[in-house]
Amino acid sequence: MKKLCVVLFVAILGITAAAIAQEDTTTYDFEDDLVKGDLVRPDGENLLVRRRGARESLIKIREHFIPELLKSVEDL
């Protein structure tokens, strides 16, 4: 079993070393192209908006939910 693990480890190590050794380089050569453009900005003024204040949650936790649930089941 140990020999099989060692053989597999060496095989995987050899495959990865071979993959690393094959370096494909890609070179992109762009000619000198002139790009013309204008700065585009929105027309108008910047708006300053006040942040909303902290509000408490509208979700109310029902403290007696489980006892009420058990009462409703007792009547069945």
C-alpha positions in Angstrom: 0.0 0.0 0.0 2.8 2.4 0.9 4.5 1.6 -2.5 1.3 2.5 -4.3 1.0 5.8 -2.5 4.6 6.6 -3.2 4.2 5.8 -6.9 1.1 7.9 -7.2 2.8 10.8 -5.4 5.8 10.6 -7.7 3.6 10.4 -10.8 1.5 13.4 -9.8 4.7 15.3 -9.0 6.1 14.5 -12.4 3.0 15.5 -14.2 2.8 18.9 -12.4 6.5 19.5 -13.0 6.0 18.8 -16.8 3.0 21.2 -16.9 5.0 24.0 -15.2 7.9 23.5 -17.6 5.7 24.1 -20.6 5.4 27.9 -20.5 3.4 29.3 -23.3 3.9 33.0 -23.7 1.4 35.2 -25.5 2.5 38.6 -26.8 0.0 41.3 -27.8 1.3 44.0 -30.0 -1.0 47.0 -30.3 -0.1 49.6 -32.9 -0.1 53.3 -32.0 -3.8 54.1 -32.2 -5.0 57.6 -31.2 -8.0 57.6 -29.0 -10.0 60.8 -28.9 -12.8 61.5 -26.4 -14.4 64.1 -24.2 -15.0 64.1 -20.5 -18.7 63.3 -20.0 -20.4 64.6 -16.9 -24.0 64.9 -16.0 -25.6 68.3 -16.4 -27.0 70.0 -13.3 -26.1 70.3 -9.6 -25.1 67.8 -7.1 -27.8 67.0 -4.6 -27.0 66.7 -0.9 -29.4 64.3 0.9 -29.8 64.0 4.6 -29.5 60.5 6.0 -32.5 58.9 7.6 -32.7 58.7 11.3 -32.6 55.5 13.2 -36.0 53.9 13.5 -37.1 51.1 15.7 -38.3 47.8 14.1 -41.9 47.4 13.2 -41.7 43.7 14.0 -43.1 42.9 17.4 -42.0 39.7 19.1 -44.9 37.7 20.6 -43.8 36.6 24.0 -46.8 34.3 24.6 -46.8 32.6 21.2 -45.9 29.1 22.3 -48.4 28.9 25.1 -51.1 30.2 22.8 -50.1 27.7 20.2 -50.3 24.8 22.7 -53.8 26.1 23.9 -55.1 26.0 20.4 -53.9 22.4 19.9 -55.5 21.2 23.1 -59.0 21.9 21.8 -58.6 19.6 18.8 
